[in-house]
Amino acid sequence: MFIKKVLIELTILEKIFKKHNVKMEEVEWALLRNEPRFFRAKEGRHMALAKTNRYLTIIFTCEKNSTKIITAYPSSGWQINLYKVKK
């Protein structure tokens, strides 16, 4: 999967920062400059597992030339293991 542009609504950005301490820069870096592992999720969504200074799980939808972030949070144990297995 190739991602060109990351879009995130202000309300989503505030929520993931307050609830999960994840910043926009970290999400962008994880998706655009790192080597995330991509998986299909429910309802036409996708999941990316990526490693920054920590492991992140990013749920998003793909639109024409951009990626719309639904949520992002620190990965759980099984997600970290999945990231390592798919490496």
N, C-alpha and C positions, 0 to 999 in steps of 0.2 A: 504494500500500500504506500502510495506517495502522497504526502501532505505538503501543500504549498502555503496555505494561510490558515491561521487559527483565530476563530471568532469566539468571544465569550461575552455574555451579557453582564452588565454591571451588577445586577442582583446575584447572579451566579458567582461572579468574582468575589463579592463581599462574603457570600455564604461559605465558599470553600476556604477563604482566608480565616474567617472567624471560627468556623467549626473544625477545620482540618489543618490550619496554618500552611496552606499551599498558596503560593504566589503565582501570578500570571507568567512571570519570567521563567519560573521553574517548569510550568506546563509547556510553554513554548519550547524551551530548551530540550525537554524530554521528548517531544514529538518531532521537532525539526532538526535537531543537531545530534541527538543520541540515537541509539539503535533500539527502538521499542519493538516489542513483540505484539502483534495484532491478533485479535480474536473476534469472532462474531458474538454479539450479545442479543438479548431479547428486543423485540419491537423495532427491528431495523437499525439498531444501534451497534456500535463497535466498542471494544475494550482494548486499550493499549496498556501494556505493562512496561515500565521503563525504570532505569536506575539513574538517579541524579546523585546527590549526596545521601539519598535514601531511595527506597523503592516506592514508586507511585503507580496507582491505578487511575486511569483516565477513561471516562465513559463519554462517547461523543457520537454525533451523527455526521454523515458526509453529505454535503450539498455540492452544487456545481463545481466551484473552484476553491471551496473552503471547508473547514472542519469546524463544527459548532460544538463547543464543550457543554456537556450536561452536568458533569461533576468530576472532581478529582480529589483523591484522598490517599493517605499512606496505605501501602499494600498490606494485606493480612498474610499470615504464614503460608497458606495454600497458594496464594497468588505469587509470592516470592519463589516458592518451589516451582510453580509453573513457568515463571520467567527463566529460572535456571535450567530447567529441563529443555525448554525451547531454544536455548542458546546454541 
